[in-house]
Amino acid sequence: MATKSSPTVTLKHLAAELAESHDLSKKQAETILGDLVDRTVKHLKKGNRIRLVGLGILQVRHRAARMGRNPATGEPIQIKASKKVAFRAAKELKEAI
């Protein structure tokens, strides 16, 4: 049974929509969105939380080192500590969906 997947919206798609609704060129809108992504990454690297009102919060979470198992052999393995970006959806987003 095949499932139908939703189309993926890229930064180019978002830039085109922004350009159309705000009388900007597509290139200007792409530059603005690209800059937003760059600044988001920069702040996450510093350890800052990013709150986007109506959308949610992005933050870096630290995962401690732990023991795991190789699923193929059952052999215990050491999993290294790592960082991950976590997103917590805002109440408005949850209610809208």
JODA-V345141 format. One record per backbone hydrogen bond with DSSP energy under -0.5 kcal/mol. NH is the residue of the N-H (numbers start at 1). CO is the residue of the C=O. If there is no record, write none. Layout:
nh & co
NH & CO
NH & CO
This chain:
nh & co
5 & 3
10 & 8
14 & 10
15 & 11
16 & 12
17 & 13
18 & 14
19 & 15
20 & 16
21 & 17
22 & 18
24 & 19
29 & 25
30 & 26
31 & 27
32 & 28
33 & 29
34 & 30
35 & 31
36 & 32
37 & 33
38 & 34
39 & 35
40 & 36
41 & 37
42 & 38
43 & 39
44 & 40
45 & 41
46 & 42
47 & 43
47 & 44
48 & 43
50 & 58
51 & 49
52 & 50
52 & 56
53 & 51
55 & 52
56 & 52
57 & 88
58 & 50
59 & 86
61 & 84
63 & 82
64 & 62
66 & 79
68 & 77
70 & 75
71 & 69
74 & 70
77 & 68
79 & 66
79 & 77
80 & 78
82 & 63
84 & 61
86 & 59
86 & 84
88 & 57
89 & 87
90 & 55
94 & 90
95 & 91
96 & 92
97 & 93
